[in-house]
Amino acid sequence: MKKLILTLVLAVMATPLFAQDAFEKMGNLKNTSETVVTKDAFELLAEIDMDFEDDGVKAGKGLLDSLKDARFYSTSNSDSAKKMIAMANAYIKSNGLVKLMHVKEDDQAFSFHVERGSNSKKVRTLVMIIDETMNKENPEALVMKISGDIDLGQISKITKMINVPGQEQIEKATKEEK
């Protein structure tokens, strides 16, 4: 009985580690670009002396304080793109993320998945996938994962600040969610 309980405890404790590995492994794929912004970086940005009387600056500081990390992966290598998308979909499935939106236009598919947060307006994890692997001439993929206690309405602001690929899709998705 002790072995069974110990095995269950280890399995539950290890689950987040395996889930995180999916995104860390993406950065190791051939011909893949990786950008990781840590909580420490967000905290430093939040500490920059700004005019806190401005409502936009106040909202931006609040958003920075709520972020844990942001990860962006992109590639134009067909094999790596397919692997990235498979890894992201496996993460989404194993962590029970909810699909908010899916759009397919021509050779591009865009999906937006979340893990609910502290209230109905916030999410703990947001995963976005832009899949252009159907485009034979330019097969690209972008996977984004943002973690924290995130107000969806603020996502486009932070991605604009960091200047990430897929900004147009993020802006459309967060406006439609409101």
N, CA and C of each residue as an Amber inpcrd file, in Angstrom:
protein
   534
   0.8180000  -1.1940000   0.0000000   0.0000000   0.0000000   0.0000000
   0.8660000   1.2630000   0.0000000   1.9660000   1.2370000   0.7840000
   2.8570000   2.3880000   0.8350000   3.4750000   2.6490000  -0.5300000
   3.8220000   1.5840000  -1.2440000   4.4160000   1.7370000  -2.5710000
   3.4330000   2.3820000  -3.5300000   2.1610000   1.9820000  -3.4490000
   1.1230000   2.5430000  -4.3140000   0.9500000   4.0330000  -4.0360000
   0.8780000   4.4070000  -2.7780000   0.7140000   5.8180000  -2.4060000
   1.9290000   6.6180000  -2.8450000   3.1340000   6.0830000  -2.6110000
   4.3510000   6.7660000  -3.0190000   4.3900000   6.9570000  -4.5350000
   3.9940000   5.9340000  -5.2710000   3.9570000   6.0130000  -6.7310000
   2.9770000   7.0830000  -7.2000000   1.7900000   7.1320000  -6.5950000
   0.7910000   8.1420000  -6.9540000   1.2890000   9.5490000  -6.6540000
   1.9050000   9.7370000  -5.4910000   2.4190000  11.0500000  -5.1140000
   3.4960000  11.4960000  -6.1030000   4.4150000  10.6040000  -6.4320000
   5.4700000  10.9480000  -7.3940000   4.8930000  11.2680000  -8.7640000
   3.8860000  10.5140000  -9.1830000   3.2650000  10.7650000 -10.4920000
   2.6090000  12.1390000 -10.5300000   1.9000000  12.4930000  -9.4780000
   1.2340000  13.7980000  -9.4140000   2.2630000  14.9180000  -9.3750000
   3.3330000  14.7400000  -8.6190000   4.3670000  15.7720000  -8.5220000
   5.1340000  15.9250000  -9.8270000   5.3030000  14.8500000 -10.5640000
   6.0980000  14.8940000 -11.7970000   5.3160000  15.4290000 -12.9890000
   4.0000000  15.4190000 -12.9460000   3.1880000  15.8510000 -14.0840000
   3.5470000  17.2520000 -14.5680000   3.6470000  18.2650000 -13.7010000
   4.0220000  19.5960000 -14.1930000   5.4110000  19.6200000 -14.8340000
   6.3140000  18.7940000 -14.3390000   7.6540000  18.7520000 -14.9130000
   7.6260000  18.2380000 -16.3410000   6.8480000  17.1850000 -16.5990000
   6.7530000  16.6530000 -17.9490000   6.0610000  17.6440000 -18.8720000
   5.0490000  18.3270000 -18.3740000   4.3220000  19.3010000 -19.1930000
   5.2410000  20.4460000 -19.5930000   6.0540000  20.9170000 -18.6600000
   6.9600000  22.0140000 -18.9680000   8.0150000  21.5730000 -19.9680000
   8.4420000  20.3170000 -19.8710000   9.4510000  19.8110000 -20.7920000
   9.0270000  19.9670000 -22.2470000   7.7370000  19.8740000 -22.5460000
   7.2670000  20.0080000 -23.9280000   7.7150000  21.3480000 -24.5050000
   7.6130000  22.4000000 -23.7400000   8.0110000  23.7190000 -24.2430000
   9.5210000  23.8870000 -24.2330000  10.1920000  23.3290000 -23.2630000
  11.6480000  23.4130000 -23.2500000  12.2340000  22.6160000 -24.4180000
  11.6240000  21.5060000 -24.7640000  12.0870000  20.6930000 -25.8910000
  11.8810000  21.4170000 -27.2160000  10.8650000  22.2550000 -27.3090000
  10.6280000  23.0060000 -28.5470000  11.8370000  23.8550000 -28.9060000
  12.4440000  24.4560000 -27.9060000  13.6100000  25.2980000 -28.1500000
  14.8060000  24.5230000 -28.6750000  14.8050000  23.2190000 -28.4690000
  15.9130000  22.3780000 -28.9340000  15.6790000  21.8130000 -30.3350000
  14.5040000  22.0560000 -30.8970000  14.2360000  21.5590000 -32.2440000
  15.1170000  22.2800000 -33.2550000  15.4530000  21.5760000 -34.3100000
  16.2890000  22.1170000 -35.3750000  15.5940000  23.3190000 -36.0320000
  16.3520000  24.3720000 -36.3110000  15.8540000  25.5590000 -37.0210000
  14.6750000  26.2440000 -36.3250000  14.6870000  26.2420000 -35.0010000
  13.6050000  26.8520000 -34.2360000  14.1360000  28.0250000 -33.4250000
  13.4230000  29.1360000 -33.4600000  13.7750000  30.3020000 -32.6450000
  12.9960000  30.2260000 -31.3430000  13.6580000  30.5890000 -30.2580000
  13.0260000  30.5440000 -28.9460000  13.2800000  31.8690000 -28.2350000
  12.2110000  32.4300000 -27.6600000  12.3290000  33.6070000 -26.8110000
  11.6130000  33.2880000 -25.5100000  12.3230000  33.4180000 -24.3880000
  11.7380000  33.1660000 -23.0790000  11.9320000  34.4190000 -22.2440000
  10.8330000  34.9470000 -21.7240000  10.8740000  36.1150000 -20.8500000
  10.4440000  35.6330000 -19.4710000  11.3100000  35.7940000 -18.4730000
  11.0600000  35.2510000 -17.1360000  10.3390000  36.2490000 -16.2290000
   9.8800000  35.7430000 -15.1030000   9.2270000  36.5800000 -14.1010000
  10.1720000  37.6970000 -13.6420000  11.4510000  37.3780000 -13.5230000
  12.4280000  38.3910000 -13.1080000  12.4680000  39.5570000 -14.0960000
  12.4060000  39.2510000 -15.3850000  12.4040000  40.3110000 -16.4030000
  11.1430000  41.1560000 -16.2930000   9.9940000  40.5040000 -16.0830000
   8.7480000  41.2570000 -15.9300000   8.8000000  42.1410000 -14.6830000
   9.3850000  41.6180000 -13.5940000   9.5020000  42.4090000 -12.3710000
  10.3990000  43.6270000 -12.5880000  11.5040000  43.4480000 -13.3140000
  12.3820000  44.5800000 -13.6110000  11.6610000  45.6330000 -14.4520000
  10.9240000  45.1790000 -15.4610000  10.1550000  46.1160000 -16.2860000
   9.1310000  46.8690000 -15.4540000   8.5060000  46.1740000 -14.5100000
   7.4860000  46.8020000 -13.6700000   8.0940000  47.8490000 -12.7360000
   9.3770000  47.7050000 -12.4200000  10.0480000  48.6350000 -11.5030000
  10.5630000  49.8990000 -12.1830000  10.5580000  49.9310000 -13.5100000
  11.0440000  51.1060000 -14.2250000  10.2060000  52.3080000 -13.8200000
  10.8720000  53.4170000 -13.5580000  10.1960000  54.6340000 -13.1150000
   9.3290000  55.1780000 -14.2540000   8.0220000  55.0770000 -14.0640000
   7.0830000  55.5380000 -15.0880000   6.0610000  56.4640000 -14.4530000
   5.3400000  57.1500000 -15.2920000   4.2720000  58.0320000 -14.8520000
   3.0520000  57.1870000 -14.5040000   2.8580000  56.8930000 -13.2010000
   1.7670000  56.0310000 -12.7810000   0.4180000  56.7420000 -12.7270000
   0.3840000  57.9990000 -13.1330000  -0.8840000  58.7180000 -13.2290000
  -1.6200000  58.3240000 -14.5080000  -0.8880000  57.9100000 -15.5130000
  -1.4590000  57.4900000 -16.7950000  -2.1410000  56.1380000 -16.6270000
  -3.4180000  56.0320000 -17.0180000  -4.1730000  54.7860000 -16.8500000
  -3.5610000  53.6260000 -17.6280000  -3.0290000  53.9110000 -18.8190000
  -2.3990000  52.8620000 -19.6270000  -1.1620000  52.2990000 -18.9530000
  -0.3800000  53.1690000 -18.3260000   0.8310000  52.7430000 -17.6290000
   0.4530000  51.9190000 -16.4040000  -0.5960000  52.3500000 -15.6780000
  -1.0590000  51.5970000 -14.5070000  -1.4790000  50.1910000 -14.9110000
  -2.2310000  50.0850000 -15.9940000  -2.6910000  48.7730000 -16.4680000
  -1.5040000  47.9180000 -16.8930000  -0.5330000  48.5290000 -17.5660000
   0.6550000  47.7950000 -18.0030000   1.4580000  47.2750000 -16.8220000
   1.6010000  48.0860000 -15.7750000   2.3330000  47.6560000 -14.5830000
   1.5930000  46.5150000 -13.9070000   0.2780000  46.6100000 -13.8320000
  -0.5090000  45.5320000 -13.2330000  -0.3470000  44.2260000 -13.9940000
  -0.3120000  44.3300000 -15.3080000  -0.1330000  43.1400000 -16.1410000
   1.2430000  42.5350000 -15.9090000   2.2920000  43.3630000 -15.9000000
   3.6470000  42.8590000 -15.6850000   3.7640000  42.1550000 -14.3370000
   3.1150000  42.7120000 -13.3150000   3.1500000  42.1030000 -11.9860000
   2.4810000  40.7290000 -11.9650000   1.5410000  40.4950000 -12.8780000
   0.7710000  39.2480000 -12.8610000   1.3980000  38.1290000 -13.6910000
   2.4580000  38.4290000 -14.4530000   3.0360000  37.4290000 -15.3510000
   4.1240000  36.6020000 -14.6760000   4.1110000  35.3190000 -14.9870000
   5.1270000  34.3880000 -14.4810000   6.2130000  34.1830000 -15.5330000
   5.8070000  33.8640000 -16.7590000   6.7570000  33.7620000 -17.8590000
   6.0230000  33.7960000 -19.1890000   6.7920000  34.0560000 -20.2390000
   6.2520000  34.0600000 -21.6010000   7.2710000  33.3470000 -22.4760000
   6.7680000  32.4370000 -23.3060000   7.6320000  31.6430000 -24.1800000
   7.0960000  31.7330000 -25.6010000   8.0050000  31.9890000 -26.5500000
   7.6320000  32.1050000 -27.9540000   8.5710000  31.2340000 -28.7790000
   8.0040000  30.3970000 -29.6230000   8.7800000  29.4970000 -30.4720000
   8.3010000  29.6700000 -31.9020000   9.2420000  29.7780000 -32.8330000
   8.8420000  29.8920000 -34.2310000   9.8520000  29.1640000 -35.1060000
   9.3580000  28.7170000 -36.2620000  10.2190000  28.0430000 -37.2290000
   9.5920000  28.1140000 -38.6150000  10.4400000  28.0410000 -39.6120000
   9.9540000  27.9240000 -40.9900000  10.4370000  26.5980000 -41.5850000
  10.9060000  25.7050000 -40.7150000  11.3040000  24.3600000 -41.1170000
  10.0840000  23.4550000 -40.9860000   9.6760000  22.8230000 -42.0480000
   8.4490000  22.0270000 -42.0800000   8.4270000  20.9310000 -41.0100000
   9.5090000  20.1660000 -40.8930000   9.5520000  19.0780000 -39.9050000
   9.4780000  19.6160000 -38.4790000  10.2510000  20.6460000 -38.1920000
  10.2380000  21.2340000 -36.8520000   8.8770000  21.8510000 -36.5430000
   8.2560000  22.4680000 -37.5450000   6.9370000  23.0790000 -37.3530000
   5.9140000  22.0200000 -36.9480000   5.9250000  20.9070000 -37.6400000
   4.9790000  19.8280000 -37.3150000   5.2390000  19.2760000 -35.9140000
   6.5110000  19.1330000 -35.5310000   6.8510000  18.6360000 -34.1900000
   6.4210000  19.6380000 -33.1210000   6.6660000  20.9300000 -33.3760000
   6.2660000  21.9760000 -32.4300000   4.7660000  21.9390000 -32.1800000
   4.0120000  21.8490000 -33.2550000   2.5530000  21.8500000 -33.1380000
   2.0790000  20.6030000 -32.4050000   2.6900000  19.4620000 -32.6990000
   2.3270000  18.2220000 -32.0020000   2.6320000  18.3380000 -30.5030000
   3.7840000  18.9180000 -30.1590000   4.1450000  19.1100000 -28.7450000
   3.1570000  20.0390000 -28.0430000   2.8110000  21.1320000 -28.7080000
   1.8640000  22.0880000 -28.1190000   0.4990000  21.4440000 -27.9260000
   0.0360000  20.6990000 -28.9240000  -1.2650000  20.0260000 -28.8010000
  -1.2580000  18.9750000 -27.7000000  -0.1340000  18.2720000 -27.5300000
  -0.0230000  17.2900000 -26.4470000  -0.0810000  18.0010000 -25.0880000
   0.5800000  19.1510000 -24.9760000   0.5410000  19.9340000 -23.7440000
  -0.8920000  20.3890000 -23.4480000  -1.5570000  20.8930000 -24.4710000
  -2.9350000  21.3780000 -24.3260000  -3.8410000  20.2510000 -23.8380000
  -3.7150000  19.0980000 -24.4510000  -4.5570000  17.9510000 -24.0950000
  -4.2410000  17.4480000 -22.6870000  -2.9620000  17.2680000 -22.3710000
  -2.5990000  16.6990000 -21.0700000  -2.8930000  17.6480000 -19.9100000
  -2.9770000  18.9490000 -20.1750000  -3.2550000  19.9210000 -19.1190000
  -4.6930000  20.4170000 -19.1250000  -5.5180000  19.8490000 -20.0110000
  -6.9360000  20.1820000 -20.0270000  -7.2430000  21.6310000 -20.3640000
  -6.4340000  22.2430000 -21.2150000  -6.7190000  23.6180000 -21.6080000
  -7.9830000  23.6670000 -22.4630000  -8.7020000  24.7670000 -22.3760000
  -9.9550000  24.9660000 -23.0900000  -9.6830000  25.7740000 -24.3550000
 -10.2320000  25.3290000 -25.4730000 -10.0640000  26.0780000 -26.7220000
 -11.0460000  27.2380000 -26.7190000 -10.5190000  28.4490000 -26.8300000
 -11.3710000  29.6330000 -26.9020000 -11.7600000  29.9310000 -28.3370000
 -10.8370000  29.6390000 -29.2390000 -11.0590000  30.0850000 -30.6020000
 -10.1890000  29.2920000 -31.5650000 -10.7230000  29.0740000 -32.7570000
  -9.9710000  28.4310000 -33.8370000 -10.3910000  29.1010000 -35.1380000
  -9.4180000  29.5330000 -35.9140000  -9.6970000  30.1860000 -37.1870000
  -8.8160000  29.5380000 -38.2410000  -9.4000000  29.2210000 -39.3880000
  -8.6260000  28.7040000 -40.5080000  -8.9180000  29.5780000 -41.7150000
  -7.8610000  30.1470000 -42.2660000  -7.9650000  30.9710000 -43.4700000
  -6.8730000  30.5330000 -44.4280000  -7.2630000  30.1690000 -45.6280000
  -6.3000000  29.7400000 -46.6410000  -5.3700000  28.6730000 -46.0730000
  -4.0560000  28.9710000 -46.0330000  -3.0650000  28.0040000 -45.5600000
  -2.6360000  28.2570000 -44.1150000  -3.4570000  28.9450000 -43.3430000
  -3.1090000  29.2670000 -41.9690000  -4.2250000  28.8420000 -41.0260000
  -3.8240000  28.2050000 -39.9200000  -4.7640000  27.8800000 -38.8480000
  -4.2450000  28.5500000 -37.5770000  -5.1510000  29.1150000 -36.8200000
  -4.8100000  29.8400000 -35.6000000  -5.7100000  29.3310000 -34.4960000
  -5.1340000  28.9470000 -33.3490000  -5.9720000  28.5220000 -32.2150000
  -5.4400000  29.1360000 -30.9270000  -6.3630000  29.2950000 -29.9940000
  -6.1470000  30.0260000 -28.7680000  -6.7160000  29.1700000 -27.6450000
  -5.8780000  28.7090000 -26.6860000  -6.3070000  27.7940000 -25.6200000
  -5.9350000  28.3960000 -24.2650000  -6.7600000  28.1380000 -23.2410000
  -6.4800000  28.6990000 -21.9200000  -6.7360000  27.6880000 -20.8110000
  -6.0430000  27.9310000 -19.7190000  -6.3530000  27.2790000 -18.4460000
  -6.9330000  28.3930000 -17.5920000  -8.1110000  28.1920000 -17.0700000
  -8.7970000  29.2380000 -16.3010000  -7.9580000  29.6950000 -15.1220000
  -8.1350000  30.9550000 -14.7430000  -7.3490000  31.5530000 -13.6700000
  -8.1510000  31.7730000 -12.4090000  -7.7850000  32.8300000 -11.6850000
  -8.3580000  33.1070000 -10.3690000  -9.8150000  33.5700000 -10.4190000
 -10.2620000  34.0670000 -11.5830000 -11.6750000  34.4170000 -11.7400000
 -12.0460000  34.2710000 -13.2160000 -13.2830000  34.5850000 -13.5510000
 -13.7770000  34.3430000 -14.9080000 -13.1240000  35.2280000 -15.9730000
 -12.4880000  36.3120000 -15.5650000 -11.8540000  37.2170000 -16.5300000
 -10.3550000  36.9690000 -16.6620000  -9.8460000  36.0120000 -15.8910000
  -8.4070000  35.7750000 -15.9040000  -8.0900000  34.3380000 -16.2920000
  -6.8890000  34.1650000 -16.8210000  -6.4150000  32.8260000 -17.1710000
  -5.0500000  32.6010000 -16.5230000  -4.7740000  31.3480000 -16.2060000
  -3.4950000  30.9600000 -15.6120000  -2.4640000  30.6990000 -16.7120000
  -2.9150000  30.0840000 -17.7960000  -2.0290000  29.7610000 -18.9130000
  -2.7560000  30.0510000 -20.2060000  -2.0420000  30.6400000 -21.1400000
  -2.5880000  30.8990000 -22.4590000  -1.6180000  30.2890000 -23.4710000
  -2.1400000  29.4720000 -24.3810000  -1.3150000  28.9010000 -25.4450000
  -1.9430000  29.2850000 -26.7790000  -1.1190000  29.8390000 -27.6490000
  -1.5700000  30.2050000 -28.9790000  -0.7250000  29.4420000 -29.9880000
  -1.3800000  28.9060000 -31.0110000  -0.6760000  28.1980000 -32.0780000
  -1.0650000  28.8290000 -33.4090000  -0.0590000  29.2140000 -34.1830000
  -0.2870000  29.6400000 -35.5610000   0.3920000  28.5860000 -36.4330000
  -0.4160000  27.8980000 -37.2040000   0.0570000  26.7740000 -38.0180000
  -0.0870000  27.1170000 -39.4960000   1.0520000  27.2880000 -40.1450000
   1.0630000  27.5420000 -41.5920000   1.7920000  26.4070000 -42.3200000
   1.7550000  25.2000000 -41.7330000   2.4610000  24.0660000 -42.3480000
   1.7760000  23.5870000 -43.6210000   0.5420000  24.0220000 -43.8540000
  -0.1610000  23.6470000 -45.0820000   0.3580000  24.4410000 -46.2840000
   1.0460000  25.5330000 -46.0140000   1.6210000  26.3560000 -47.0690000
   2.9140000  25.6920000 -47.5470000   2.8840000  25.0930000 -48.7020000
   4.0350000  24.3240000 -49.2180000   5.2510000  25.2050000 -49.4950000
   5.0300000  26.4600000 -49.8990000   6.1430000  27.3530000 -50.2230000
   6.8170000  27.9190000 -48.9800000   6.0420000  28.1760000 -47.9310000
   6.5830000  28.7880000 -46.7270000   5.9230000  28.1860000 -45.4820000
   6.2600000  26.9290000 -45.1450000   5.6260000  26.2840000 -43.9950000
   6.1860000  26.8350000 -42.6780000   5.3900000  27.6090000 -41.9680000
   5.8420000  28.2150000 -40.7180000   4.9270000  27.8170000 -39.5740000
   5.4550000  27.9710000 -38.3670000   4.6540000  27.7310000 -37.1690000
   5.1410000  28.6650000 -36.0700000   4.2000000  29.0860000 -35.2530000
   4.4960000  29.8930000 -34.0750000   3.6940000  29.3060000 -32.9280000
   4.3630000  29.0870000 -31.8010000   3.6860000  28.6380000 -30.5830000
   4.0640000  29.6160000 -29.4870000   3.0480000  30.0840000 -28.7690000
   3.2600000  31.0280000 -27.6850000   2.5980000  30.4790000 -26.4310000
   3.2910000  30.5800000 -25.2920000   2.7090000  30.1910000 -24.0010000
   3.0160000  31.2980000 -23.0070000   1.9600000  31.8270000 -22.3890000
   2.1170000  32.8530000 -21.3640000   1.4790000  32.3220000 -20.0890000
   2.2020000  32.4440000 -18.9700000   1.7150000  31.9530000 -17.6790000
   1.6700000  33.0860000 -16.6630000   0.7230000  33.0040000 -15.7540000
   0.5810000  33.9870000 -14.6860000  -0.8660000  34.0370000 -14.2490000
  -1.3060000  35.1770000 -13.7810000  -2.7100000  35.4210000 -13.4610000
  -3.1170000  36.5550000 -14.3920000  -3.4930000  36.1790000 -15.6140000
  -3.5360000  37.0920000 -16.7400000  -4.9520000  37.5340000 -17.0910000
  -5.1370000  38.8350000 -17.2120000  -6.3800000  39.3940000 -17.7180000
  -6.2960000  39.3000000 -19.2440000  -7.2080000  38.5630000 -19.8570000
  -7.1550000  38.3570000 -21.3090000  -7.1400000  39.6660000 -22.0840000
  -7.8220000  40.6680000 -21.5790000  -7.8640000  41.9510000 -22.2590000
  -6.5110000  42.6430000 -22.3190000  -5.5650000  42.1930000 -21.4860000
  -4.2450000  42.8100000 -21.4330000  -3.2020000  42.0740000 -22.2750000
  -3.5410000  40.8890000 -22.7870000  -2.5760000  40.0690000 -23.5320000
  -1.9930000  40.8150000 -24.7300000  -2.8320000  41.4720000 -25.5060000
  -2.3050000  42.1400000 -26.7040000  -1.3300000  43.2520000 -26.3140000
  -1.5280000  43.8810000 -25.1550000  -0.6070000  44.9350000 -24.7140000
   0.7830000  44.3750000 -24.4410000   0.8420000  43.2340000 -23.7340000
   2.1470000  42.6770000 -23.3980000   2.8420000  42.1270000 -24.6410000
   2.1140000  41.4980000 -25.5360000   2.7460000  40.9500000 -26.7380000
   3.2150000  42.0870000 -27.6520000   2.5080000  43.2130000 -27.6140000
   2.9400000  44.3790000 -28.3910000   4.2190000  44.9550000 -27.7870000
   4.3030000  44.9930000 -26.4470000   5.5020000  45.4940000 -25.7690000
   6.7170000  44.6410000 -26.1180000   6.5210000  43.3150000 -26.1660000
   7.6300000  42.4020000 -26.4340000   7.8830000  42.2790000 -27.9320000
   6.9250000  42.7280000 -28.7470000   7.0160000  42.6860000 -30.2040000
   7.1530000  41.2550000 -30.7290000   6.1410000  40.4220000 -30.4350000
   6.2010000  39.0200000 -30.8500000   5.5220000  38.8130000 -32.1890000
   5.9330000  37.7700000 -32.9080000   5.2260000  37.4130000 -34.1400000
   3.7970000  36.9800000 -33.8000000   2.8750000  37.1690000 -34.7150000
   1.4920000  36.7640000 -34.4890000   0.6810000  37.8280000 -33.7680000
   1.2440000  39.0280000 -33.6290000   0.5820000  40.1080000 -32.9040000
  -0.8200000  40.3950000 -33.4390000  -0.9880000  40.3780000 -34.7470000
  -2.2910000  40.6770000 -35.3520000  -3.3550000  39.6660000 -34.9000000
  -3.0040000  38.3860000 -34.8840000  -3.9450000  37.3520000 -34.4580000
  -4.2760000  37.4840000 -32.9740000  -3.2820000  37.8140000 -32.1740000
  -3.4970000  37.9840000 -30.7380000  -4.4640000  39.1350000 -30.4910000
  -4.2440000  40.2320000 -31.1790000  -5.1030000  41.4050000 -31.0000000
  -6.5510000  41.0710000 -31.3750000  -6.7470000  40.3930000 -32.4980000
  -8.0970000  39.9990000 -32.9190000  -8.7420000  39.0730000 -31.8930000
  -7.9930000  38.0960000 -31.4110000  -8.5460000  37.1020000 -30.4930000
  -8.9290000  37.7290000 -29.1520000  -8.1010000  38.6130000 -28.6230000
  -8.4090000  39.1930000 -27.3290000  -9.5310000  40.2030000 -27.4120000
  -9.6880000  40.8570000 -28.5460000 -10.8220000  41.7790000 -28.7260000
 -12.1210000  41.0110000 -28.8220000 -12.0910000  39.8670000 -29.5020000
 -13.3100000  39.0670000 -29.6520000 -13.7180000  38.4180000 -28.3400000
 -12.7570000  38.1400000 -27.4440000 -13.0410000  37.4790000 -26.1660000
 -13.7770000  38.4060000 -25.2180000 -13.5140000  39.7120000 -25.2970000
 -14.0990000  40.6750000 -24.3510000 -15.5680000  40.6630000 -24.3500000
